[in-house]
Amino acid sequence: MCGIIGVASSKPSVDKLLIGLLRQEYRGYDSAGLAIFDEAQNIQVFKSAGKVAELQSSIDNNPVNGNTGIAHTRWATHGLPTKANAHPHHSNQKVFVIHNGIIENHQEIRTTLKALGYTFESETDTEVIAHLIHAKMSENDLSLMEALKMAVKDLRGAYAIGAVSETEPGLLAAARKGSPLVVGMGHGENFIASDQLALADFAENFVFLEEGDLAEITSTGIKYWNVNDDEVQRPVVVAKSLGETVDKGEYRHFMLKEINEQPAKIKGLLDGQLTDSGVQEEIFGPKAPEIFKDVQAVQIVACGTSFHAGTVAKYWLEGLAGLPCSVEVASEFRYRNKVVAPNTLFITISQSGETADTLACLSAAKDAGYLARLGICNVPSSSLARESDLVFLTKAGPEIGVASTKAFTTQLVGLLMLTLILGRYHGLSSVAENAINNSLRALPESLDAVMGLEDQIIEMAEDFDQKEHALFLGRGIHYPVAMEGALKLKEISYIHAEAYPAGELKHGPLALVDSEMPVVAVAPNDDLLEKLQSNLEEVRARGGKLYVFGHSKAHHNDESITKFIELPEIPELIAPLIYSIPLQLLAYHVAILKGTDIDQPRNLAKSVTVE
């Protein structure tokens, strides 16, 4: 989950390394560090606990000029988030390493290296890589690149590695297994990074390293080797523009910007993909029509917010398309025995396309007997997009806030469009399909109307400021919407929030209800509204404080609801998209009152690239 960047250049590069780190800070912000060859070709190292801004201050106080270097922003896995545990790690001040991933056998390697006389300064698994490379270089009189090739053979786990050696100024060595790593090509300089976005201002041509690849990078050229140590060529991707700038604009936080972008992003997603004749199958890939006609079941695998999107889709797929659908958390799915029903479409969902557990499931599904593997993703260059048989790109644009918002709603739109296509093969009438299409076309305008409720939501948020717990309730397709609302509040306000199907109140959660714990309910005008109202009465009877987002029909008893926010009349099938927005805004404004770090909440990172 860390972010790494390296550069081999003929030009000053410190500022580029720092910009690249800032662009990747959403991957981790526990500590940061940088190592660079100075004008005398000595390696200077800077480290700091905390965010990249702390590192920048340290460098500003001790300026250095250099062309080739590596830098790292850390999400702590092994060892506390301290300066001592910050990357780069070194071996005898000769070899310096940055790393994203987890080395599973680091204790075993550490023991071996200690026996060889190596001493350790940190608690990290990464430090063993630096010493291991140094040992290979010393024992066998090898170059940095040759030593790295040997060293990775001893590593178990996941890694994206950048390494430099004082003996070879101007050279950067890299390796990738299980963690993403991209090579960027500029003018008189070449780069590595965890994320293409980190290089948006510096490179136009990119190579995405494949599993087991290694690369030797200088300012003038790049060589690649595959997992078998064969020198290879890799396809170059040209990206004239990486899209939007990654600044907050007029907004206080990225999260608020991204919440407000949702109407436009969904309109952009629908434009050209929802035609007068409906959703076109080819938007999922040229092979989609051939595959979709044979689908008899669906398996969805995802994590976090993407899992909630998949759970909403289960209701659509089973209700509209008549297809059995199972939705599972990737970290659990990958470790159980599976029984694959004939003609099952395997779907993975991920904002980044680099979530380690989801990618592991995708890889395992390749030979497991599924009809095909469909990836739903926001990043076209991601591992998930490259390795899936079919791909749907959500086109949400860069999402910098750690708490996902626009990625969630664009995933839902993609999943609903998929449902419409699959429904054609399973009895969905053209009348029903056209009605849903019209609802989708009207969706951006409906979302704009919901944004107009923000002042009411700000007032509601004031009741949550001093709370430690909250309960979210929903029924049917709105239970996963409640789950997503609870997750948002948890992520950025640090309030313990849980979601339950409202019908389960009597089976335990009702014991938690008192006058101090807010109970948030999602109450659209659907077939379960009367059932939900009975559940809300149960809360009121126990002295609970109700906060309801709902249709006017849900506001039947003024005394039973502490605060009620009426949402516009909307078709039932797209209601999950509409009702997600006020829950995002509620979490945001509660976090504002609590003074938390909204875009970079504690202990979290955007892209979970380690198990």
VENNORLIN-V763186 format. One record per helix or strand of 2 or more residues. SS is the DSSP state (A for helix, B for strand). FROM is the first residue (numbers start at 1). LEN is the number of residues. Records with the same first field share a line. If there is no record, write none. Layout:
SS->FROM-LEN + FROM-LEN
This chain:
B->3-7 + 31-7 + 43-7 + 69-6 + 89-3 + 95-9 + 157-9 + 172-7 + 182-4 + 189-5 + 205-4 + 214-4 + 222-4 + 231-2 + 237-2 + 274-2 + 278-2 + 297-6 + 324-6 + 344-7 + 372-6 + 390-4 + 469-6 + 496-6 + 518-6 + 545-6 + 563-4
A->14-10 + 25-3 + 52-10 + 106-10 + 127-14 + 144-9 + 196-4 + 254-7 + 262-9 + 281-4 + 288-5 + 304-17 + 330-4 + 356-10 + 383-5 + 406-19 + 430-22 + 454-8 + 476-18 + 502-6 + 509-4 + 529-13 + 552-3 + 558-3 + 572-23
